[in-house]
Amino acid sequence: MALIRLDKLLSNLGYCTRSEARDLARQGRVLVDGQTVSSAALKVDPAAVTLDGETLDPEGLLLMLHKPPGYTCSHKDAGVLIYTLLPERYLRRNPVLSTIGRLDRDTTGLLLLTDDGALLHRLTSPRYKVEKVYEVWLERDLEDDAAKTLTRGGLMLPEEPHPLLPADLEVVEPRFVRLTLVEGRYHQVKRTFEALGNRVLRLHRPRFGALELGDLPPGSFRPLTEAERLALVSG
């Protein structure tokens, strides 16, 4: 692990400013290998640092959030932002914490966030075809020819230059389906069913790649383990 100045580390992770880090060190609240330090300019291994007895958040943060309805996946859009569900220090991180793709304001389910730019690109690039599973409640019964169109691929959406790729479709009930996509186009699920003459009433994402949302309550989040990170990028 590369060494980094203590004040820069704490600032990058959002715990404090670099000047505040000096105060924390003088107050004896920061330990390195279990020992107090006198200078925030000391170069340290991040894994060896504790603040107020707690280990630090990792430098490459990866979170799973159960997005509730009514929240916006943006840093700037109007409305209630999903970032208000996170600790304030996460919002001060450098690099900035961002969502891996987005869910619409009224869509619920599994949302990933990271400050790792390479990981974000790996999971959103069409080249890697990461599967996303959506549970879709429809206004009307899904017609047989519509189901065939989805699984066959080739449907053109308005103002899109390329047809949709084939999608896996499980018809649980005539108005409730599970749709697995490897693309991430703008409002893709809703626009797809609109193009088929139907309308999405409710949309929920229970799976992203190898990750299942499980029993994580709405509005809650948890850091992902290294094993889960590896499963995401190797799936």
C-alpha positions in Angstrom: 0.0 0.0 0.0 1.4 3.4 -1.0 2.0 5.8 1.8 0.1 9.2 1.9 0.3 12.2 4.1 -2.1 11.9 7.0 -3.7 15.3 6.5 -4.3 14.6 2.8 -5.7 11.2 3.6 -8.3 12.4 6.1 -9.2 15.3 3.8 -9.6 13.0 0.7 -11.8 10.7 2.7 -14.0 13.6 3.8 -13.4 13.4 7.5 -12.0 17.0 7.8 -10.0 19.7 6.1 -6.2 19.4 6.1 -6.0 22.1 8.7 -8.5 20.3 10.9 -6.4 17.1 10.6 -3.6 18.9 12.4 -5.9 19.7 15.2 -7.1 16.0 15.4 -3.6 14.8 15.6 -2.7 17.3 18.4 -5.8 16.2 20.3 -4.6 12.6 20.2 -7.7 11.4 18.3 -5.7 9.9 15.4 -3.6 6.8 15.9 -1.2 5.1 13.5 -0.4 1.4 14.3 -2.1 2.1 17.7 0.2 5.0 18.6 -0.6 8.7 18.7 1.1 11.0 16.2 2.4 14.5 16.7 2.3 15.6 13.0 -0.5 15.4 10.4 2.3 15.6 7.8 3.4 12.1 8.6 3.2 9.7 5.7 1.1 6.7 6.6 -0.4 3.4 5.4 -4.2 4.1 5.4 -4.9 0.7 6.8 -2.9 1.5 9.9 -4.9 4.7 10.8 -7.8 5.0 13.2 -9.8 8.1 14.1 -11.6 8.1 17.5 -10.9 4.4 17.7 -12.5 3.5 14.3 -10.7 2.4 11.1 -11.1 4.7 8.2 -13.3 4.2 5.2 -11.5 2.6 2.2 -10.0 4.9 -0.4 -11.9 3.1 -3.2 -15.4 3.2 -1.8 -18.1 1.0 -3.2 -21.6 1.1 -1.7 -24.9 -0.7 -2.3 -27.9 1.6 -1.6 -31.6 0.5 -1.6 -33.0 3.5 -3.4 -36.5 4.5 -2.2 -39.0 6.3 -4.5 -38.9 10.1 -4.8 -35.0 10.4 -4.7 -32.9 11.7 -7.6 -29.6 10.2 -8.7 -27.7 13.4 -9.3 -25.5 15.9 -7.6 -27.3 18.9 -9.0 -30.9 18.1 -10.0 -33.8 19.6 -8.2 -35.6 17.5 -5.6 -34.4 15.2 -2.9 -31.0 13.7 -3.8 -30.0 10.1 -2.9 -26.8 11.6 -1.4 -28.8 12.9 1.6 -29.2 9.2 2.7 -25.4 9.0 3.2 -23.0 10.2 5.9 -21.9 13.8 5.3 -18.2 12.8 5.0 -19.0 10.7 1.9 -20.1 13.9 0.2 -16.7 15.6 0.9 -14.6 12.8 -0.6 -12.0 13.5 -3.3 -12.5 11.9 -5.8 -16.2 12.5 -5.6 -18.7 9.7 -4.9 -21.0 9.0 -7.9 -23.7 6.6 -8.9 -22.9 3.7 -11.2 -25.7 4.5 -13.7 -29.0 5.9 -12.5 -32.5 5.0 -11.4 -35.4 7.3 -12.2 -36.9 9.3 -9.4 -39.8 6.9 -9.0 -37.8 3.7 -9.5 -36.6 1.7 -6.5 -34.0 -0.9 -5.9 -30.3 -1.6 -6.0 -28.1 1.4 -6.7 -24.3 1.3 -6.6 -22.0 4.3 -5.8 -18.3 4.6 -6.0 -15.4 7.0 -6.2 -13.4 4.6 -8.3 -13.5 5.9 -11.8 -12.1 2.8 -13.4 -14.7 0.6 -11.7 -17.5 3.0 -12.7 -16.4 2.8 -16.3 -16.1 -1.0 -16.2 -19.7 -1.4 -14.9 -21.4 1.1 -17.2 -19.6 0.5 -20.5 -21.8 -1.4 -23.0 -18.7 -3.3 -24.0 -18.9 -5.5 -20.8 -22.6 -6.1 -21.0 -23.3 -6.2 -17.2 -26.7 -7.6 -16.5 -29.3 -5.5 -14.7 -32.6 -7.2 -13.6 -35.8 -5.1 -13.4 -39.2 -6.1 -11.9 -41.8 -4.3 -14.0 -45.5 -3.7 -13.2 -47.5 -2.9 -16.4 -50.7 -1.0 -17.1 -52.0 -3.7 -19.4 -51.4 -7.4 -20.1 -48.2 -8.0 -22.0 -49.0 -9.2 -25.5 -47.3 -12.3 -26.9 -45.9 -10.4 -29.9 -44.4 -7.8 -27.5 -42.7 -10.5 -25.5 -41.2 -12.0 -28.6 -40.0 -8.5 -29.8 -38.1 -8.0 -26.5 -36.4 -11.4 -26.5 -35.6 -11.2 -30.3 -34.2 -7.7 -30.1 -34.2 -5.1 -32.8 -36.8 -2.8 -31.4 -36.1 0.9 -32.3 -36.8 3.5 -29.7 -37.6 7.1 -30.8 -34.5 9.2 -31.5 -32.2 6.2 -31.0 -29.7 5.4 -33.8 -29.4 1.7 -33.0 -32.0 -1.0 -32.2 -32.2 -2.6 -28.8 -30.3 -5.7 -28.0 -32.2 -8.9 -27.1 -33.3 -9.0 -23.5 -34.2 -11.9 -21.2 -37.8 -11.8 -20.2 -39.7 -13.7 -17.6 -43.5 -13.2 -17.6 -44.5 -13.9 -14.0 -48.0 -12.6 -14.5 -49.6 -10.9 -17.5 -48.9 -7.5 -16.0 -45.8 -8.3 -14.0 -42.5 -9.3 -15.7 -38.8 -9.6 -14.9 -36.6 -8.0 -17.6 -32.8 -8.5 -17.8 -30.9 -5.9 -19.8 -27.2 -5.6 -20.7 -27.7 -2.0 -21.9 -28.2 1.2 -20.0 -30.0 3.6 -22.2 -31.8 6.7 -21.0 -35.1 5.6 -19.3 -34.7 2.4 -21.3 -37.3 0.2 -19.6 -40.1 2.8 -19.6 -39.4 3.8 -23.2 -39.3 0.2 -24.3 -42.7 -0.6 -23.0 -44.1 2.7 -24.3 -42.8 1.7 -27.8 -44.7 -1.6 -27.4 -48.0 0.3 -26.6 -47.9 -0.3 -22.8 -46.9 1.7 -19.8 -44.8 1.0 -16.7 -46.6 1.6 -13.5 -43.8 0.6 -11.1 -40.2 -0.3 -11.6 -37.8 -2.0 -9.2 -34.2 -3.3 -9.7 -33.3 -6.2 -7.4 -30.0 -7.2 -9.1 -27.0 -5.5 -10.7 -24.5 -7.9 -12.1 -23.7 -10.5 -9.5 -25.2 -8.5 -6.7 -28.6 -9.1 -5.2 -30.3 -6.4 -3.1 -31.5 -9.0 -0.6 -33.1 -7.7 2.6 -31.4 -4.3 2.7 -34.2 -1.9 3.8 -35.2 1.0 1.6 -33.1 4.1 2.3 -30.3 2.0 3.8 -26.8 1.3 2.4 -23.8 -0.9 3.1 -20.2 -1.0 1.9 -19.5 -4.0 -0.4 -16.9 -6.5 0.5 -13.8 -7.1 -1.6 -15.3 -10.5 -2.7 -18.4 -8.7 -3.9 -16.3 -6.2 -5.8 -14.4 -9.0 -7.5 -17.6 -10.8 -8.4 -18.9 -7.6 -10.0 -15.9 -7.1 -12.3 -15.4 -10.8 -13.1 -19.1 -11.6 -13.9 
